[in-house]
Amino acid sequence: MSVDFENEPVPAMTPRRVGRKLDLRMLYALAAVAAAVVVLILCMTIFFNVSSVEVRGVSLYTDDQIINVGGIYEDMNLVRTDTARAEKRLTDNLVYIDEVKVSKSYPSTVVIDCKEAVKAADIEYEGGYYVLSTSGRILEANNPMPTGGIPIITGFKFYTAQERIDKGEELTDEEIFAFRAAGAKLRSEDNYSDKIINDLMKELIEQDYENVKTIDITSRANIMLNIDNRLDIKLGSSADIGYKLSYFKAVMGKLADNYEGTLIYNGSENGVSAIPKDKYIGKPTFAKDPEKTNTDDSAAEDANTEDGTDSDNAADNGQAENDVTNDGDGQADNNGGYDENGVWTDNTGDNGQYYDNGGWTDNDWDNGQYYDNGGGYDYTYDNGGYGW
C-alpha cells in the first residue's frame, strides 16, 4: 500500500495557534500604551519642572511682578503651563504691557517677551487728561495735568453708553467710567472718531512727525494739527490721512526752519497752500454800514455768526472770500482775498504782483522788495512741483 504524501492537504493552523499570536500582539500594544502613560505621567510630575523664568523687554515692572501676575512659579510643570492664560493675565492687569508672548524652552525654562506701551497722546476731556498708547489703549485716566512732550487731542468725546441709557438701561457712574478707565481700549461716542485717532497716530509715528503739539478733532471734516507752535496744518476730512500727511511732510521739508504760518490741503489737484502767518486772513469780519437802516442791520446780523464772522465762509480751510483789506496806505489791496483753495480771487497781490497757485511768481512783494525780508515765501506744492 502506497501513500501519496505530495497530494495530502496541509493541515490548517489550529485555533489555538491563532489565539496565541493575537494575544502576543495585544500584550505588545498594551505594554506600549502603558509605557507611554508612564512617561507622560513622569513628564507632567517629575520631569520638565520649571526651574527658571526669563523676562525680556520690560523696564517699568520688575521681573517678580511679571512672573507673579503671569501666574508662573518655580517647580510648576512646564508641560502643563498654560501660556495663553499667562499672556491674558499680564495684558489684563498691567496696563503698560501692550503685547506679551509666553513660550516654553525645554527642559525647564519659561520665556516671557514683553512689549511695553508707549505714550502717544493726551486726550483732553471734561477737564482731565487721558494718556493714550500707540496701540490705542488708555494708560492713565483723568490726570489733572497733561503729560508733556506728547500731543494734546481736543474735541474727542469718549463713549458714555448713551444709546443704552436711552433704551432704559440703568448704568452706574462706575460702569460708564469703565469705558475710559486705565486699561480700556479707546472708544468714542460716535464709534468712529476713535478709529480716526488711531489711524492718525499710526501715520504720524510711521512718517516720523516731530513736535506735534495739538490735534483738534472737534469736526471730523476739519481735522487740524499744530506743529512746534508755529505751523497750523488743516488736514480736512479723515479720508486719505496717510497720503495727506506725506503731502504736508514734503511741503514742510521745503520751508525755512523758522517758518510760521498755515498749511491747507486743497485736494489732490490743487495741492497744499503754505500761507505765512502775517498773510493769513482766516475768516473775515465785516463792519456795519452806518448808513444802513435797522432792517438792513438785522439782515446783516442774520447773515453773520454771533462773533461777527461770515457764516458762509465755513469751509474747512477758513480762507477769506473776496475780503477787502487796507494796509495803511489808503488803498485797498486789489479787493484781494484767499478763496476756498487758498489763492487770490483776482490773481493779484499788492502793486500788481501776480499770485500764481499759492506762490509769488516773481518772489517779491511791495515794489520789488522781498516781503518778509526775503524769507518765508508763500509756497504751494502743486502737481508734484513747488511754485515759487
Residue pairs with C-beta under 8 A, 6 or more apart in sequence:
43 77
43 79
44 77
44 79
44 80
45 77
47 107
48 77
48 78
48 79
48 106
48 107
48 108
49 74
49 75
49 76
49 77
49 78
49 108
50 72
50 73
50 74
50 75
50 76
50 77
50 78
50 81
50 108
50 109
50 110
51 74
51 75
51 108
51 109
52 74
52 108
52 109
52 110
53 63
53 67
53 72
53 74
53 109
53 110
53 111
53 112
54 105
54 109
54 110
54 111
54 112
55 63
55 66
55 67
55 112
55 114
56 111
56 112
56 113
56 114
57 113
57 114
57 115
57 116
58 66
58 97
58 114
58 116
59 116
60 96
60 116
61 94
61 96
61 97
65 94
66 90
66 94
66 112
66 114
67 73
67 112
69 89
69 90
69 93
69 94
70 86
70 87
70 89
70 90
70 102
70 112
71 85
71 86
71 89
72 81
72 86
72 102
72 110
72 112
78 104
78 106
78 107
78 108
78 109
78 110
81 104
81 110
83 102
83 103
83 104
84 102
86 102
86 112
87 100
87 101
87 102
90 97
90 100
90 102
90 112
90 114
91 97
91 98
91 99
91 100
92 183
95 117
95 137
95 138
95 139
95 182
95 183
96 116
96 117
96 139
97 114
97 115
97 116
97 117
98 115
98 116
98 117
98 118
98 133
98 134
98 135
98 137
99 114
99 115
99 135
100 112
100 113
100 114
100 115
101 112
101 113
102 110
102 111
102 112
102 113
103 110
103 111
103 113
104 110
104 111
105 111
117 133
117 134
117 135
117 137
117 139
118 133
118 134
119 131
119 132
119 133
119 139
119 147
119 150
120 132
120 133
120 134
120 150
120 151
120 201
120 205
121 131
121 132
121 150
121 151
121 152
121 153
121 197
121 201
121 215
122 129
122 130
122 131
122 132
122 143
122 146
122 147
122 150
122 151
122 152
122 153
123 129
123 130
123 131
123 132
123 152
123 153
123 156
123 158
124 146
124 152
124 153
124 154
124 156
125 156
125 157
125 158
125 180
128 141
128 142
128 143
128 144
129 142
129 143
129 144
129 145
129 146
129 147
129 152
130 138
130 140
130 141
130 142
130 143
130 158
130 180
131 138
131 139
131 140
131 141
131 143
131 147
131 150
132 138
132 139
132 153
132 186
132 197
132 201
133 139
134 201
134 202
134 205
136 185
136 186
136 194
136 197
136 198
136 201
137 183
137 184
137 185
137 186
138 180
138 181
138 182
138 183
138 184
138 185
138 186
139 182
140 182
141 177
141 180
141 181
141 182
146 152
151 204
151 212
151 213
151 214
151 215
151 225
152 213
152 214
152 215
153 197
153 214
153 215
153 216
153 217
154 214
154 215
154 216
154 217
154 218
155 216
155 217
155 218
155 219
156 188
156 193
156 197
156 217
157 188
157 189
157 190
157 193
158 179
158 180
158 187
158 188
158 189
159 179
159 180
159 187
159 188
159 189
159 191
160 176
160 179
160 189
161 169
161 171
161 175
161 176
161 179
162 189
164 171
165 171
178 184
179 187
180 187
186 194
186 197
186 198
187 194
188 194
188 197
192 220
193 217
193 220
196 217
196 220
196 223
196 238
196 241
197 215
197 217
199 238
199 241
199 242
200 215
200 223
200 238
200 241
203 241
203 242
203 245
204 212
204 245
206 242
207 242
207 245
207 246
207 249
209 227
209 245
209 249
210 228
211 227
211 228
212 225
212 226
212 227
213 226
213 227
213 228
213 229
214 224
214 225
214 226
215 223
215 224
215 225
216 223
216 224
216 225
217 223
219 316
220 237
220 238
221 236
221 237
221 316
222 234
222 236
222 237
222 316
223 235
223 236
223 237
223 238
224 232
224 233
224 234
224 235
225 232
225 233
225 235
226 232
226 233
227 233
227 252
230 258
230 259
230 260
230 261
230 277
231 252
231 259
231 260
231 261
231 262
231 263
232 261
232 262
232 263
233 248
233 262
233 263
234 262
234 263
234 264
234 265
234 316
234 317
234 318
235 241
235 244
235 245
235 248
235 265
236 244
236 265
236 316
236 317
237 316
244 265
247 265
247 271
247 272
247 381
248 263
248 265
248 272
250 381
251 263
251 272
251 274
251 379
251 381
251 386
252 263
254 379
254 381
254 386
255 274
255 376
255 379
256 375
256 376
258 375
259 274
259 276
259 375
259 376
260 276
260 277
260 376
261 274
261 275
261 276
261 277
261 279
261 280
261 376
261 378
262 274
262 275
262 277
262 280
263 272
263 273
263 274
263 275
264 272
264 273
264 275
264 317
264 319
264 342
265 272
266 272
266 273
266 317
266 341
266 342
267 341
269 383
270 341
270 342
270 357
270 382
271 357
271 358
271 380
271 381
271 382
271 383
272 380
272 381
273 317
273 338
273 341
273 342
273 343
273 358
273 378
273 380
274 358
274 378
274 379
274 380
274 381
275 338
275 342
275 358
275 378
276 372
276 376
276 378
278 372
279 378
281 319
281 320
281 323
281 325
281 337
281 338
282 318
282 319
282 320
283 309
283 310
283 313
283 318
283 320
284 309
284 310
284 313
284 320
284 321
284 323
284 337
285 308
285 309
286 300
286 304
286 308
286 310
288 297
288 300
289 296
292 300
303 310
303 311
303 312
304 310
304 311
305 311
310 321
312 321
313 319
313 320
313 321
315 340
317 338
317 340
317 341
317 342
319 337
319 338
319 339
319 340
319 341
319 342
320 337
320 338
321 337
321 338
321 339
321 340
321 345
322 335
322 337
322 339
322 345
323 336
323 337
323 338
324 332
324 333
324 335
324 337
325 332
325 333
325 336
325 337
326 332
326 333
327 333
327 350
333 349
333 350
334 344
334 346
334 348
334 349
334 350
335 345
335 346
336 344
336 345
336 346
336 348
336 349
336 355
337 344
337 345
338 344
338 345
339 345
342 358
342 380
343 355
343 357
343 358
343 380
344 355
347 354
347 355
347 356
348 354
348 355
349 355
349 360
349 365
350 365
350 366
351 366
351 367
353 360
353 362
353 364
353 365
354 360
354 361
354 362
355 361
355 378
356 387
357 380
357 382
357 387
358 378
358 379
358 380
358 382
358 387
359 377
359 378
359 379
359 380
359 386
359 387
359 388
360 371
360 377
360 378
360 388
361 387
363 370
363 377
363 388
364 370
364 371
365 371
365 372
377 388
378 388
379 386
379 387
379 388
380 386
380 387
380 388
